[in-house]
Amino acid sequence: MILCLLAAAVFPVDSSAQEPTLQPTHQSLDWYPDAAGKPAPLETLEDWKKRRAAIVAGFEEATGPLPSRESLPDLDVKIAETIETPTYTRETITFASEAGDRTPAFLYLPKGLAPGEKRAGIVALHPTSAIGKKIVDGQGERPNRAYARELAERGYVVIAPDYLSFGDYADYDFATDRYESGTMKGIWNHMRCVDLLVSRSEVDGEKIGAIGHSLGGHNAIFVAVFDQRIKVIVSSCGWTPLHDYYGGDLKGWTSDRYIPAIRDRYELDPDKVPFDYYELIAALAPAAFFSNSPLRDVNFDWRGVEKVAPQARRIYELHGVPEKMRIAYPDDEHDFPTNEREESYRFLEKWLK
């Protein structure tokens, strides 16, 4: 396994000397938009706040805006089935994510809690699979995907929702919803999962994490950019910069369940897309971030991850928490191997304890 050892970038104090060389691209974190909207050298946390706001705006330009959360419906949780194990109860539920839509999920509740005891809560997001949430319960054919069940066995309160068009959400109709992209609807649903966790008496609302592999890996990043109640993010095989995704071939990002505008508005051109993963990873700070980025993952090239790492680490350093960013590079394929999965659980425990 190769560990990511990163050094802080050094930026000159003389901003007037640097300004002419600034490249205001989505692949650079050296700049922020000043009051006039012009690129200026990014040197302070206040500068970063302005850049982060621009990052979120760029992402929403592509995905459509996150709807207002001012008047949320009651969660109205309904339980369809209850399974008992020695260490937890697993409920098969649906809840009202918004008017006219109910999101299916597994909810894992630990046994043996003392009166008044609260545990950390985890949103566990599944990879691409027709069986949806069942794969993170260990019901799929592939090993190394049962992280919802494994975290429940470790005593966390876990919610594992189906993603749109998978599992019990297989018949989701993208054409009739209010969203410009499946990605933004996913963000909405996953924020509602956080709402459900923090509503539970067993959950410490200050200790919320998100974990996912592949589809779930980038969805964990997406929801955490918008929901800063999430304090720890684990993304396995979930990301690389757009130019490094199959050599810049972005067709895989353009289905209804993702971001159709990448095809329809930005012509599959990474240079035209108004966001990139350089920005999204940095926007997670100061939340703790663990990435499993295998050396033989053909979907998400680790060499692209390495381009992002020093720039994003600098933003973590601006927040004073460089130790909260960790990237592992196992010699493996598109998988969440045991060593890295167990390390990610220790990472969750460390930052949610």
LUMKOL-171333 format. One record per residue (C-alpha): y, x, z negated. Coordinates in Angstrom, 1 decimal, m for minus. Layout:
// LUMKOL-171333
       y       x       z
       Y       X       Z
...
***
This chain:
// LUMKOL-171333
       y       x       z
     0.0     0.0     0.0
     3.4     1.3     0.9
     6.2     0.5    m1.6
     9.7    m0.1    m0.5
    12.0     2.5    m1.9
    15.6     1.7    m1.0
    18.9     3.5    m1.6
    22.3     1.9    m1.9
    24.5     2.1     1.1
    27.8     4.0     0.5
    31.0     2.4     1.8
    34.4     4.1     2.1
    37.1     2.9    m0.2
    39.7     3.1     2.6
    39.2    m0.3     4.2
    41.8     0.3     6.8
    39.8     3.3     8.1
    36.6     1.2     8.3
    38.0    m2.0     9.6
    38.1    m1.0    13.3
    34.3    m0.1    13.1
    33.2    m3.4    11.5
    30.7    m5.4    13.6
    30.9    m9.0    12.4
    27.4    m9.9    13.4
    24.7   m11.8    11.5
    22.7    m8.5    11.3
    25.4    m6.8     9.2
    26.3    m7.4     5.5
    29.2    m4.9     5.6
    31.9    m7.5     6.2
    33.2   m10.8     4.9
    35.7   m13.3     6.5
    39.2   m12.8     4.9
    41.8   m15.5     4.5
    42.6   m15.4     8.2
    38.9   m15.5     9.2
    38.9   m11.9    10.3
    36.2    m9.4     9.3
    37.1    m7.3     6.3
    35.0    m4.6     4.5
    32.7    m6.3     1.9
    33.1    m4.4    m1.4
    33.1    m6.8    m4.3
    31.3    m9.9    m5.6
    34.4   m12.0    m4.7
    34.1   m10.7    m1.1
    30.4   m11.6    m1.2
    31.1   m15.2    m2.3
    33.2   m15.7     0.8
    30.5   m14.2     3.0
    27.8   m16.3     1.3
    29.7   m19.5     2.0
    30.0   m18.4     5.7
    26.2   m17.8     5.7
    25.4   m21.2     4.5
    27.8   m22.7     7.0
    26.2   m20.8     9.8
    22.7   m21.9     8.7
    23.9   m25.6     8.6
    25.4   m25.2    12.0
    21.9   m24.6    13.4
    19.9   m26.9    11.1
    22.4   m29.7    10.5
    24.2   m30.2     7.1
    22.5   m30.8     3.8
    23.3   m34.4     2.9
    25.3   m35.2    m0.2
    23.3   m35.2    m3.4
    25.8   m37.2    m5.4
    23.9   m40.5    m5.4
    20.2   m39.7    m5.6
    17.6   m42.5    m5.9
    15.2   m42.6    m8.9
    12.2   m40.4    m8.2
     9.9   m43.4    m8.8
     6.8   m41.3    m9.2
     3.5   m43.1    m8.3
     0.1   m41.6    m9.2
    m2.7   m42.3    m6.8
    m5.4   m40.1    m8.4
    m5.9   m37.9   m11.5
    m8.3   m34.9   m11.7
    m9.0   m33.3   m15.0
    m9.9   m29.6   m15.3
   m10.4   m27.5   m18.5
    m6.8   m26.0   m18.2
    m4.7   m28.6   m16.3
    m4.5   m32.1   m15.0
    m3.8   m32.5   m11.3
    m2.1   m35.7   m10.2
    m1.9   m36.8    m6.6
     1.5   m38.4    m6.4
     4.2   m39.7    m4.1
     7.9   m39.8    m5.1
    11.1   m41.2    m3.6
    12.7   m38.2    m1.9
    15.3   m40.6    m0.4
    15.7   m44.2     0.6
    12.9   m45.1     2.9
    10.8   m42.0     2.4
     8.2   m41.0    m0.1
     7.0   m37.4    m0.3
     3.3   m36.8    m1.1
     2.4   m34.0    m3.5
     0.1   m32.6    m6.1
     1.5   m32.3    m9.6
    m0.3   m29.9   m12.0
     0.3   m30.3   m15.7
    m1.0   m27.7   m18.2
    m3.1   m28.8   m21.1
    m2.8   m27.6   m24.7
     1.0   m27.6   m25.0
     2.4   m27.7   m28.5
     4.8   m30.5   m29.4
     8.1   m29.9   m27.7
     6.8   m26.8   m25.8
     8.3   m26.3   m22.4
     6.9   m24.2   m19.5
     8.3   m22.8   m16.3
     8.0   m24.9   m13.2
     6.9   m23.8    m9.8
     7.4   m25.4    m6.3
     4.4   m24.2    m4.3
     4.9   m24.6    m0.6
     1.8   m24.5     1.7
     1.4   m22.5     5.0
     0.8   m24.2     8.4
    m2.4   m26.3     8.0
    m3.5   m29.8     8.9
    m4.6   m30.3     5.4
    m1.2   m29.5     4.0
    m1.0   m29.2     0.2
    m4.8   m29.1    m0.2
    m4.8   m25.5     1.1
    m2.8   m24.3    m1.9
    m5.3   m26.1    m4.1
    m8.0   m23.9    m2.6
    m9.5   m26.6    m0.4
    m9.0   m24.7     2.9
   m11.4   m22.4     4.7
    m9.2   m19.3     4.2
    m9.1   m17.5     0.9
    m6.0   m16.2    m0.7
    m4.1   m19.4    m0.3
    m4.8   m21.2    m3.6
    m1.6   m20.1    m5.4
    m0.7   m23.6    m6.6
    m4.0   m23.9    m8.4
    m4.0   m20.4    m9.6
    m0.5   m20.7   m11.1
    m1.5   m24.0   m12.7
    m4.5   m22.2   m14.3
    m1.9   m19.7   m15.7
    m0.1   m22.5   m17.5
     2.8   m23.3   m15.2
     3.9   m26.8   m14.3
     3.4   m26.8   m10.5
     4.4   m29.2    m7.7
     2.8   m28.7    m4.3
     4.3   m31.1    m1.7
     3.1   m31.8     1.8
     5.5   m30.5     4.5
     6.6   m32.8     7.3
     3.8   m33.5     9.8
     1.0   m32.1     7.6
    m1.5   m33.5     5.1
    m0.5   m37.0     3.9
     2.8   m36.5     5.7
     1.0   m36.2     9.1
     2.7   m39.3    10.6
     6.2   m38.3     9.7
     8.7   m39.5    12.4
    11.3   m36.9    13.1
    13.0   m39.1    15.7
    14.1   m41.7    13.2
    15.3   m39.7    10.2
    18.9   m38.7     9.5
    18.4   m34.9    10.0
    19.1   m32.6    12.9
    16.1   m30.5    12.0
    12.8   m30.6    10.2
    14.0   m27.5     8.3
    16.9   m29.3     6.6
    14.7   m32.3     5.8
    12.2   m29.8     4.2
    15.1   m28.3     2.2
    16.0   m31.8     1.0
    12.5   m32.6     0.0
    11.9   m29.3    m1.8
    15.2   m29.7    m3.8
    13.8   m33.1    m4.8
    10.7   m31.3    m6.0
    13.0   m29.3    m8.2
    14.6   m32.5    m9.4
    11.1   m33.8   m10.3
    10.2   m30.6   m12.2
    13.4   m30.5   m14.3
    13.0   m34.2   m15.1
     9.7   m33.5   m16.9
     9.7   m33.0   m20.6
     7.1   m30.2   m20.2
     9.5   m28.1   m18.0
    12.2   m25.7   m18.9
    14.8   m26.4   m16.3
    16.2   m22.9   m16.6
    12.9   m21.4   m15.5
    12.1   m22.6   m11.9
    10.4   m20.6    m9.2
     9.3   m21.2    m5.6
     6.3   m19.6    m3.8
     4.9   m19.9    m0.3
     2.9   m18.2     2.4
     3.9   m18.2     6.1
     5.5   m21.7     6.7
     5.8   m21.9     2.9
     7.2   m18.4     2.8
    10.3   m19.2     4.8
    10.6   m22.6     3.3
    10.8   m21.0    m0.2
    13.7   m18.9     1.1
    15.4   m21.8     2.7
    15.4   m24.1    m0.4
    16.4   m21.3    m2.7
    19.5   m20.5    m0.6
    20.7   m24.1    m1.2
    19.3   m24.6    m4.7
    20.3   m22.0    m7.2
    18.3   m23.7   m10.0
    15.5   m21.6    m8.4
    15.5   m18.3   m10.3
    12.5   m16.6    m8.6
    11.3   m16.7    m5.0
     8.0   m15.4    m3.7
     7.7   m15.3     0.1
     4.4   m14.1     1.6
     4.4   m13.4     5.4
     7.5   m15.6     5.7
    10.2   m13.8     7.4
    11.6   m11.0     9.6
    14.9   m10.9    11.5
    15.1   m13.0    14.6
    15.2   m10.0    17.0
    12.0    m8.8    15.4
    10.1   m12.1    15.6
     7.7   m11.6    18.5
    10.3    m9.3    20.0
    13.0   m12.0    19.9
    10.9   m14.7    21.4
    12.1   m17.7    19.3
    10.1   m20.5    20.8
     8.0   m20.8    17.6
    11.1   m21.8    15.7
    12.1   m24.7    18.0
     9.6   m27.6    17.2
    10.8   m30.7    15.5
     9.5   m29.5    12.2
    11.8   m26.4    12.5
    15.1   m25.9    14.2
    15.3   m27.5    17.7
    18.9   m26.3    18.2
    17.6   m22.7    18.6
    16.3   m23.9    21.9
    18.8   m26.7    22.8
    22.0   m25.1    21.7
    21.4   m21.4    21.4
    19.1   m20.9    24.4
    16.4   m19.0    22.5
    18.9   m16.1    22.2
    18.8   m14.3    18.8
    22.4   m13.2    19.4
    23.6   m16.8    19.7
    21.9   m18.2    16.6
    24.5   m18.5    13.9
    22.4   m17.0    11.1
    19.8   m14.3    10.5
    17.4   m13.2     7.7
    19.7   m10.3     6.8
    22.0   m13.0     5.5
    19.4   m15.4     4.0
    17.6   m12.8     1.9
    20.9   m11.4     0.6
    22.0   m15.0    m0.2
    19.2   m15.3    m2.7
    20.8   m12.8    m5.1
    20.9   m12.8    m8.0
    17.6   m14.7    m8.1
    14.6   m12.5    m8.2
    12.9   m12.1    m4.8
     9.4   m10.8    m4.1
     8.3   m10.4    m0.5
     4.7    m9.7     0.7
     5.2    m8.2     4.2
     1.9    m6.8     5.5
     1.9    m3.9     8.0
    m0.4    m5.8    10.5
     1.3    m9.2    10.4
     1.8   m10.1    14.0
     4.1   m13.0    13.2
     6.6   m11.4    10.9
     7.1    m7.7    11.8
     7.4    m5.5     8.7
     9.7    m3.1    10.6
    12.3    m5.9    10.8
    11.9    m6.5     7.1
    12.7    m2.8     6.6
    15.9    m3.2     8.5
    17.0    m6.0     6.2
    15.9    m4.3     2.9
    18.7    m1.7     2.3
    21.4    m4.2     3.3
    20.1    m7.0     1.0
    19.5    m4.5    m1.8
    23.2    m3.6    m1.7
    24.0    m7.2    m2.4
    21.6    m7.2    m5.3
    23.3    m4.1    m6.6
    26.7    m5.8    m6.4
    25.2    m8.4    m8.7
    23.9    m5.6   m11.0
    20.3    m6.6   m10.5
    18.6    m4.3    m7.9
    15.4    m4.4    m9.8
    15.1    m8.1    m9.0
    14.3    m7.4    m5.3
    10.8    m6.2    m4.5
     9.0    m5.8    m1.2
     5.3    m4.9    m0.9
     3.8    m3.7     2.4
     0.0    m4.0     2.1
    m2.1    m2.6     5.0
    m3.3    m6.1     5.9
    m2.8    m8.9     8.4
    m1.0   m12.3     8.1
    m2.5   m12.8     4.6
    m1.6   m13.0     0.9
    m4.1   m10.5    m0.3
    m5.3   m10.5    m3.9
    m3.5    m7.4    m5.1
    m0.1    m8.6    m3.8
    m0.7   m12.2    m4.9
    m1.5   m11.0    m8.4
     1.5    m8.8    m8.4
     3.7   m11.7    m7.3
     2.3   m13.7   m10.3
     3.3   m10.9   m12.6
     6.7   m10.9   m10.9
     7.1   m14.6   m11.6
     6.1   m14.1   m15.2
     8.5   m11.3   m15.7
    11.5   m13.1   m14.4
    10.6   m16.6   m15.8
     9.5   m15.5   m19.3
***
